[in-house]
């Protein structure tokens, strides 16, 4: 009996050590926002033609489920002004809409591919397996585009063989991220002269731009991207264009401001549909999961 008790005591003593070993041996989630808190969304089908005029006044936009209010990119606190987004699709196009509350709408940059993040803007990122696309747009409708390829995948995924991704082209340079500098996949190659084929976008301002004598309601943004224009993202894993019902893509939706909420708030000036946990939009692993559904806009989605 004493021997049995000693063995039982030894076994119980080993339990914490074994548990610690399992924890130490496990691979922790290496990204700055918890995996189980990443947003998920179901994109439904547009049922009629959408005029890309920035107004978001079609019946499908009114029926589409909108995101929650955008929150602080780093900590997840609600933004001082309301910002929401929604996604629709059909066999030809991907559509993204933004509703931006803004009491004093301002914009100064009018030249394409200006550094739009130096104005108040909204941003869209679309990730493929080995590359991702960035689009920024300000209240004047001026856009900025970049295509990023992971360095370690550049040759393996076939990008090195494509003339449009020749590293000797103008506007190509390495990119290591913003504040999340130790991404497990390493650095990226950025193509700053990239133009997504067939992209259309428009902005509507409910107010007066650059006139602060009155108070504005804000602005809306409408983006249409032909699926064929996303072939460069889809190429490495052969994903279907258009998607099949049930396919999941990773997309990011954010807003950046040149102002911040007054102290004691700790507003960083950047808000997103799903926070990143760091001042860096370039972390595709924390982008929202967007599932494409054949349900028409406004259809009942099972949660």
Secondary structure, DSSP 8 states (H G I E B T S, - for coil): -HHHHHHHHHHHHHHHHHHHHHHHHS----SSS-GGGS-EEEEEE--S----SS---SHHHHHS------EETTT--B-SS-EEEEEEE-SSEEEEEEEEE-SS------STTS-GGGSSEEEEEEE-SSEEEEEEEETT--EEEEEEEEGGGTTTTTGGG-GGG-TTSTTEEEE--SS----TT--EEEETT---TT-EEEEEEES-TT-TTS---EEEEEEEEEGGGGHHHHTTTT--SS--TT-EEEEEEEEE-SS---TT----SEEESS--SSS-S--GGGSEEEEEEEEETT-----
